[in-house]
Amino acid sequence: MKIGFDLDEVLAGFIEQFLKYYNLGFKTDYKRENIRHYDLWKVFGVERNFMINLVYGFYKSSFFKNIKPIDGSIDGVEYLKGRGDLYIVTSRENVVRVDTIKWLDRYFSKHFKGIEFTDDNVIAGKSLKKSDICRMLRLDAMIEDRAEYADECAKEGIETLLMDCPWNREYKEAGKVKRVYNWNEIIRLF
């Protein structure tokens, strides 16, 4: 079996650290539950390019370097590596490839057979679709937090687990997409 994982909010607590960075810089008090849309620029009411540049600044900060794993993800990945080949398919940009691989090595000790970056949100250039990468990898299952990506993967015939997050709560499960609330549920499904 080949299993794919989104990185942020499936394995890595990106939003928690980004909100610390944002709140400190803009003297706000956003919490994870306030993030009701995946596109952060819409949540904060700023221009898309402004938010992309802000995220690039975050990438250079100690906040980014101190992202912690999602509860249960380390044990979950350890368990699932015995069930098949594991892959990361992330929307992160290639500009953080080295830092991302270091982070994965620190917490997940090379459990993944491959790491694919879609380069989503790049200011210039073209990004890849997660579903296309998942299809090329011939994944049997994908664990994702963004509803539209989960749908796209499911349409490719991939069993997809949607990690419950405030920004995907309005999504209604359909077809090959099943909502999960934590890593214990993910493990039970495999």
Backbone as CSV, one residue per row, in Angstrom:
resi,resn,N_x,N_y,N_z,CA_x,CA_y,CA_z,C_x,C_y,C_z
1,MET,0.843,-1.183,0.000,0.000,0.000,0.000,0.885,1.242,0.000
2,LYS,0.464,2.251,-0.753,1.163,3.541,-0.786,0.266,4.590,-0.138
3,ILE,0.795,5.253,0.886,0.023,6.229,1.655,0.698,7.593,1.550
4,GLY,-0.087,8.613,1.199,0.414,9.978,1.109,-0.051,10.818,2.288
5,PHE,0.770,11.769,2.661,0.469,12.668,3.775,0.699,14.100,3.338
6,ASP,-0.273,14.939,3.583,-0.009,16.368,3.533,0.908,16.640,4.727
7,LEU,1.642,17.711,4.685,2.562,18.009,5.783,1.916,18.897,6.841
8,ASP,1.539,20.110,6.444,1.034,21.077,7.416,-0.383,20.734,7.854
9,GLU,-0.554,20.646,9.151,-1.793,20.337,9.857,-2.176,18.863,9.796
10,VAL,-1.356,18.036,9.166,-1.497,16.584,9.250,-0.332,16.038,10.076
11,LEU,0.865,16.488,9.751,2.059,16.103,10.507,2.639,17.263,11.314
12,ALA,2.587,18.460,10.759,3.244,19.631,11.358,2.229,20.701,11.753
13,GLY,2.397,21.263,12.943,1.497,22.308,13.443,1.863,23.688,12.916
14,PHE,1.776,23.867,11.624,2.134,25.116,10.952,1.299,26.292,11.457
15,ILE,-0.016,26.124,11.500,-0.923,27.241,11.829,-0.642,27.792,13.225
16,GLU,-0.432,26.921,14.184,-0.165,27.380,15.554,1.046,28.313,15.590
17,GLN,2.124,27.914,14.941,3.327,28.748,14.934,3.148,29.995,14.084
18,PHE,2.455,29.868,12.950,2.237,31.044,12.112,1.411,32.085,12.864
19,LEU,0.403,31.645,13.612,-0.423,32.593,14.365,0.380,33.287,15.463
20,LYS,1.304,32.596,16.090,2.176,33.248,17.075,2.975,34.359,16.393
21,TYR,3.508,34.046,15.230,4.291,35.008,14.440,3.424,36.192,14.025
22,TYR,2.249,35.910,13.495,1.341,36.956,13.015,0.861,37.822,14.181
23,ASN,0.405,37.182,15.244,-0.119,37.925,16.394,0.938,38.831,17.018
24,LEU,2.162,38.366,17.104,3.237,39.189,17.650,3.510,40.389,16.746
25,GLY,3.559,40.161,15.458,3.876,41.226,14.510,2.777,42.255,14.341
26,PHE,1.514,41.818,14.462,0.389,42.723,14.198,-0.449,43.016,15.437
27,LYS,0.038,42.552,16.591,-0.644,42.796,17.870,-2.117,42.384,17.817
28,THR,-2.340,41.168,17.336,-3.680,40.588,17.259,-3.719,39.361,18.159
29,ASP,-4.868,38.712,18.219,-5.024,37.543,19.083,-5.771,36.420,18.357
30,TYR,-5.385,36.160,17.120,-6.026,35.074,16.371,-5.674,33.726,16.988
31,LYS,-6.666,32.848,16.983,-6.489,31.472,17.439,-6.816,30.543,16.269
32,ARG,-6.408,29.307,16.375,-6.642,28.322,15.312,-8.127,28.262,14.934
33,GLU,-9.002,28.321,15.919,-10.445,28.237,15.659,-10.964,29.410,14.832
34,ASN,-10.227,30.521,14.801,-10.624,31.680,13.992,-10.334,31.481,12.509
35,ILE,-9.527,30.507,12.181,-9.114,30.297,10.792,-10.172,29.440,10.106
36,ARG,-11.134,30.103,9.480,-12.272,29.429,8.853,-12.126,29.264,7.349
37,HIS,-11.000,29.698,6.818,-10.750,29.573,5.383,-9.290,29.193,5.202
38,TYR,-9.018,28.329,4.252,-7.648,27.883,4.024,-6.753,29.012,3.521
39,ASP,-7.309,29.918,2.727,-6.532,31.041,2.198,-6.407,32.115,3.278
40,LEU,-5.234,32.181,3.900,-5.037,33.082,5.034,-5.238,34.541,4.675
41,TRP,-4.934,34.931,3.470,-5.114,36.328,3.078,-6.578,36.727,3.177
42,LYS,-7.488,35.793,2.946,-8.919,36.082,3.092,-9.297,36.205,4.567
43,VAL,-8.716,35.363,5.406,-9.002,35.407,6.847,-8.582,36.749,7.433
44,PHE,-7.387,37.214,7.073,-6.836,38.430,7.654,-7.222,39.692,6.899
45,GLY,-7.911,39.545,5.771,-8.363,40.710,5.010,-7.233,41.513,4.396
46,VAL,-6.250,40.811,3.837,-5.115,41.481,3.195,-4.987,40.984,1.756
47,GLU,-4.139,41.647,0.995,-3.881,41.227,-0.383,-3.135,39.887,-0.391
48,ARG,-3.410,39.085,-1.395,-2.785,37.759,-1.510,-1.256,37.860,-1.523
49,ASN,-0.697,38.749,-2.336,0.762,38.864,-2.410,1.371,39.334,-1.094
50,PHE,0.647,40.188,-0.361,1.115,40.602,0.961,1.241,39.373,1.866
51,MET,0.217,38.510,1.843,0.234,37.318,2.691,1.340,36.357,2.266
52,ILE,1.546,36.198,0.968,2.623,35.318,0.497,3.969,35.818,1.007
53,ASN,4.197,37.122,0.914,5.454,37.686,1.417,5.578,37.543,2.930
54,LEU,4.454,37.656,3.630,4.454,37.457,5.078,4.840,36.011,5.415
55,VAL,4.305,35.075,4.661,4.655,33.664,4.871,6.141,33.440,4.583
56,TYR,6.672,34.081,3.547,8.108,33.964,3.269,8.927,34.499,4.446
57,GLY,8.470,35.584,5.067,9.129,36.096,6.269,9.051,35.093,7.411
58,PHE,7.901,34.467,7.563,7.715,33.427,8.576,8.700,32.282,8.360
59,TYR,8.901,31.903,7.100,9.839,30.821,6.789,11.244,31.107,7.321
60,LYS,11.616,32.370,7.413,12.960,32.753,7.867,13.029,32.936,9.384
61,SER,11.903,32.803,10.055,11.831,33.100,11.487,12.078,31.870,12.358
62,SER,12.334,32.133,13.637,12.465,31.040,14.607,11.123,30.348,14.826
63,PHE,10.029,31.050,14.574,8.708,30.430,14.716,8.584,29.238,13.766
64,PHE,9.010,29.424,12.526,8.956,28.342,11.538,9.868,27.185,11.950
65,LYS,11.047,27.529,12.418,12.014,26.490,12.810,11.520,25.683,14.010
66,ASN,10.585,26.242,14.782,10.097,25.582,15.995,8.710,24.965,15.855
67,ILE,8.286,24.696,14.638,7.008,23.997,14.430,7.098,22.620,15.088
68,LYS,6.042,22.260,15.793,5.973,20.962,16.469,5.088,20.004,15.670
69,PRO,5.306,18.706,15.852,4.440,17.723,15.192,3.025,17.755,15.775
70,ILE,2.054,17.423,14.945,0.667,17.272,15.388,0.610,16.098,16.370
71,ASP,-0.175,16.244,17.437,-0.313,15.183,18.437,-0.652,13.850,17.771
72,GLY,0.108,12.841,18.118,-0.138,11.490,17.620,0.511,11.175,16.288
73,SER,1.025,12.195,15.599,1.550,11.955,14.249,2.832,11.115,14.253
74,ILE,3.689,11.296,15.227,4.943,10.530,15.249,4.644,9.042,15.412
75,ASP,3.829,8.703,16.400,3.462,7.296,16.600,2.648,6.764,15.426
76,GLY,1.787,7.612,14.866,0.972,7.195,13.728,1.802,6.846,12.510
77,VAL,2.780,7.673,12.203,3.659,7.406,11.059,4.495,6.159,11.329
78,GLU,4.976,6.019,12.548,5.748,4.822,12.913,4.914,3.561,12.663
79,TYR,3.651,3.607,13.056,2.757,2.466,12.834,2.521,2.230,11.339
80,LEU,2.231,3.291,10.609,1.870,3.149,9.197,3.046,2.748,8.311
81,LYS,4.268,3.010,8.732,5.408,2.598,7.896,5.461,1.078,7.770
82,GLY,4.857,0.384,8.709,4.767,-1.075,8.623,3.638,-1.550,7.720
83,ARG,2.833,-0.610,7.238,1.691,-0.941,6.382,1.957,-0.673,4.905
84,GLY,3.071,-0.007,4.607,3.345,0.285,3.201,4.370,1.388,3.029
85,ASP,4.441,1.903,1.817,5.357,2.994,1.482,4.683,4.327,1.774
86,LEU,5.405,5.216,2.447,4.858,6.505,2.864,5.501,7.633,2.062
87,TYR,4.654,8.600,1.668,5.090,9.746,0.875,4.520,11.024,1.465
88,ILE,5.272,12.111,1.350,4.776,13.447,1.678,4.406,14.121,0.366
89,VAL,3.218,14.723,0.327,2.812,15.564,-0.803,2.349,16.879,-0.178
90,THR,3.206,17.882,-0.237,2.958,19.137,0.471,2.799,20.319,-0.477
91,SER,2.008,21.286,-0.043,1.830,22.534,-0.797,2.968,23.513,-0.551
92,ARG,3.862,23.174,0.338,4.979,24.081,0.618,5.784,24.355,-0.649
93,GLU,6.428,25.525,-0.621,7.259,25.933,-1.746,8.645,25.301,-1.645
94,ASN,9.283,25.176,-2.788,10.648,24.641,-2.829,11.644,25.490,-2.051
95,VAL,11.333,26.760,-1.802,12.269,27.617,-1.056,12.503,27.102,0.364
96,VAL,11.607,26.273,0.878,11.796,25.714,2.224,12.063,24.206,2.178
97,ARG,12.468,23.722,1.034,12.746,22.285,0.877,13.775,21.802,1.907
98,VAL,14.909,22.475,2.013,15.976,22.029,2.918,15.490,22.046,4.366
99,ASP,14.859,23.144,4.789,14.345,23.227,6.164,13.268,22.177,6.414
100,THR,12.441,21.922,5.424,11.375,20.926,5.567,11.963,19.529,5.730
101,ILE,12.947,19.200,4.931,13.580,17.878,5.032,14.284,17.724,6.376
102,LYS,14.939,18.775,6.854,15.579,18.730,8.182,14.530,18.485,9.267
103,TRP,13.382,19.179,9.152,12.312,19.012,10.140,11.799,17.576,10.113
104,LEU,11.563,17.048,8.926,11.089,15.664,8.803,12.109,14.679,9.369
105,ASP,13.386,14.902,9.103,14.426,14.020,9.644,14.465,14.077,11.170
106,ARG,14.246,15.261,11.731,14.273,15.416,13.188,13.142,14.632,13.854
107,TYR,11.939,14.709,13.282,10.782,14.104,13.945,10.360,12.751,13.380
108,PHE,10.682,12.472,12.156,10.170,11.259,11.516,11.266,10.353,10.945
109,SER,12.506,10.599,11.277,13.664,9.775,10.928,13.567,9.015,9.614
110,LYS,13.353,9.716,8.570,13.411,9.139,7.222,12.416,7.999,6.992
111,HIS,11.224,8.136,7.520,10.180,7.130,7.305,9.552,7.240,5.922
112,PHE,9.826,8.325,5.219,9.128,8.586,3.956,9.984,8.210,2.756
113,LYS,9.343,7.537,1.814,10.035,7.107,0.597,10.264,8.281,-0.354
114,GLY,9.403,9.295,-0.272,9.549,10.456,-1.131,8.861,11.672,-0.543
115,ILE,9.343,12.854,-0.943,8.751,14.125,-0.517,8.542,14.962,-1.768
116,GLU,7.283,15.311,-2.028,6.930,16.091,-3.214,6.387,17.453,-2.791
117,PHE,6.883,18.510,-3.424,6.456,19.882,-3.162,5.639,20.369,-4.357
118,THR,4.455,20.932,-4.100,3.640,21.442,-5.219,3.986,22.875,-5.581
119,ASP,4.701,23.572,-4.697,5.016,24.992,-4.912,3.759,25.856,-4.951
120,ASP,2.763,25.519,-4.154,1.541,26.312,-4.080,1.884,27.694,-3.535
121,ASN,1.158,28.704,-3.966,1.301,30.086,-3.495,2.558,30.794,-3.971
122,VAL,3.266,30.238,-4.942,4.435,30.964,-5.439,3.968,32.231,-6.137
123,ILE,4.734,33.296,-5.985,4.365,34.572,-6.601,4.541,34.484,-8.111
124,ALA,5.644,33.905,-8.534,5.888,33.750,-9.971,6.112,32.273,-10.245
125,GLY,5.620,31.798,-11.336,5.807,30.398,-11.663,4.520,29.625,-11.546
126,LYS,4.644,28.335,-11.689,3.466,27.482,-11.745,3.557,26.406,-10.670
127,SER,2.438,26.138,-10.035,2.416,25.079,-9.040,1.800,23.823,-9.655
128,LEU,2.068,22.701,-9.028,1.513,21.421,-9.452,0.266,21.123,-8.643
129,LYS,-0.625,20.304,-9.188,-1.801,19.881,-8.432,-1.434,18.671,-7.584
130,LYS,-1.875,18.690,-6.330,-1.614,17.554,-5.451,-2.166,16.268,-6.034
131,SER,-3.367,16.351,-6.584,-3.990,15.139,-7.124,-3.170,14.550,-8.267
132,ASP,-2.534,15.397,-9.074,-1.679,14.897,-10.157,-0.464,14.159,-9.586
133,ILE,0.128,14.733,-8.547,1.273,14.076,-7.907,0.837,12.752,-7.289
134,CYS,-0.302,12.764,-6.606,-0.808,11.539,-5.979,-1.062,10.453,-7.024
135,ARG,-1.606,10.854,-8.159,-1.856,9.895,-9.243,-0.529,9.360,-9.790
136,MET,0.447,10.251,-10.002,1.756,9.814,-10.522,2.454,8.852,-9.554
137,LEU,2.271,9.090,-8.257,2.866,8.206,-7.252,2.072,6.911,-7.086
138,ARG,0.870,6.893,-7.665,-0.049,5.744,-7.539,-0.404,5.472,-6.077
139,LEU,-0.765,6.553,-5.379,-1.138,6.415,-3.973,-2.468,5.683,-3.841
140,ASP,-2.565,4.864,-2.809,-3.819,4.192,-2.476,-4.635,5.036,-1.511
141,ALA,-3.942,5.824,-0.691,-4.610,6.645,0.321,-3.841,7.951,0.496
142,MET,-4.582,9.004,0.893,-3.996,10.324,1.143,-4.642,10.901,2.388
143,ILE,-3.838,11.536,3.222,-4.347,12.212,4.415,-4.090,13.698,4.209
144,GLU,-5.155,14.503,4.269,-5.136,15.898,3.822,-5.999,16.740,4.754
145,ASP,-5.714,18.054,4.842,-6.568,18.945,5.633,-7.344,19.938,4.781
146,ARG,-6.995,20.077,3.535,-7.702,21.024,2.660,-8.766,20.273,1.864
147,ALA,-10.021,20.669,2.040,-11.149,19.947,1.454,-11.059,19.841,-0.066
148,GLU,-10.690,20.924,-0.743,-10.651,20.857,-2.209,-9.583,19.884,-2.691
149,TYR,-8.452,19.799,-2.000,-7.421,18.829,-2.381,-7.896,17.407,-2.089
150,ALA,-8.602,17.233,-0.975,-9.157,15.917,-0.648,-10.116,15.464,-1.743
151,ASP,-10.987,16.369,-2.174,-11.923,16.058,-3.264,-11.196,15.676,-4.546
152,GLU,-10.181,16.463,-4.900,-9.427,16.189,-6.130,-8.762,14.813,-6.072
153,CYS,-8.197,14.468,-4.923,-7.566,13.151,-4.780,-8.606,12.040,-4.867
154,ALA,-9.742,12.250,-4.222,-10.813,11.250,-4.263,-11.305,11.027,-5.691
155,LYS,-11.374,12.092,-6.476,-11.801,11.959,-7.877,-10.805,11.153,-8.704
156,GLU,-9.576,11.046,-8.217,-8.560,10.215,-8.875,-8.639,8.764,-8.396
157,GLY,-9.642,8.475,-7.538,-9.819,7.115,-7.039,-9.023,6.806,-5.786
158,ILE,-8.486,7.833,-5.151,-7.646,7.659,-3.966,-8.504,7.805,-2.713
159,GLU,-8.469,6.801,-1.845,-9.155,6.900,-0.556,-8.505,8.043,0.211
160,THR,-9.302,9.018,0.641,-8.738,10.222,1.245,-9.342,10.472,2.617
161,LEU,-8.467,10.686,3.586,-8.890,11.050,4.930,-8.699,12.546,5.080
162,LEU,-9.762,13.225,5.489,-9.733,14.674,5.685,-9.575,14.956,7.172
163,MET,-8.407,15.458,7.556,-8.147,15.795,8.952,-9.003,17.002,9.328
164,ASP,-9.844,16.835,10.332,-10.757,17.902,10.736,-9.986,19.140,11.188
165,CYS,-10.335,20.272,10.591,-9.752,21.572,10.930,-10.844,22.625,10.781
166,PRO,-10.718,23.767,11.452,-11.759,24.797,11.347,-12.057,25.214,9.913
167,TRP,-11.056,25.219,9.042,-11.251,25.676,7.660,-11.900,24.636,6.754
168,ASN,-12.156,23.424,7.250,-12.834,22.446,6.392,-14.134,21.925,6.994
169,ARG,-14.607,22.575,8.045,-15.777,22.054,8.754,-17.074,22.151,7.964
170,GLU,-17.151,23.034,6.994,-18.374,23.140,6.192,-18.421,22.094,5.082
171,TYR,-17.327,21.414,4.851,-17.256,20.395,3.812,-18.073,19.175,4.230
172,LYS,-18.865,18.679,3.311,-19.662,17.469,3.547,-18.952,16.291,2.897
173,GLU,-18.684,15.277,3.696,-18.010,14.087,3.179,-18.792,13.490,2.019
174,ALA,-18.051,13.005,1.038,-18.691,12.361,-0.107,-17.714,11.382,-0.738
175,GLY,-18.246,10.325,-1.294,-17.426,9.381,-2.046,-16.275,8.809,-1.244
176,LYS,-15.079,8.991,-1.739,-13.887,8.402,-1.141,-13.234,9.302,-0.092
177,VAL,-13.948,10.326,0.375,-13.402,11.216,1.407,-14.081,10.906,2.739
178,LYS,-13.275,10.672,3.767,-13.790,10.424,5.113,-13.092,11.367,6.078
179,ARG,-13.884,12.057,6.893,-13.335,12.976,7.901,-12.790,12.177,9.088
180,VAL,-11.626,12.597,9.565,-11.042,12.032,10.781,-10.705,13.186,11.724
181,TYR,-10.716,12.895,13.018,-10.543,13.944,14.018,-9.198,13.902,14.735
182,ASN,-8.478,12.796,14.599,-7.175,12.689,15.260,-6.411,11.500,14.694
183,TRP,-5.194,11.356,15.156,-4.345,10.284,14.654,-4.785,8.903,15.117
184,ASN,-5.434,8.801,16.264,-5.950,7.496,16.693,-6.959,6.961,15.681
185,GLU,-7.807,7.841,15.166,-8.771,7.422,14.138,-8.069,6.983,12.865
186,ILE,-7.044,7.713,12.474,-6.304,7.359,11.257,-5.723,5.958,11.398
187,ILE,-5.090,5.690,12.517,-4.478,4.376,12.741,-5.527,3.275,12.679
188,ARG,-6.686,3.497,13.290,-7.746,2.479,13.282,-8.217,2.151,11.867
189,LEU,-8.162,3.123,10.969,-8.643,2.903,9.603,-7.649,2.120,8.742
190,PHE,-6.429,1.973,9.209,-5.433,1.199,8.459,-5.176,-0.127,9.139
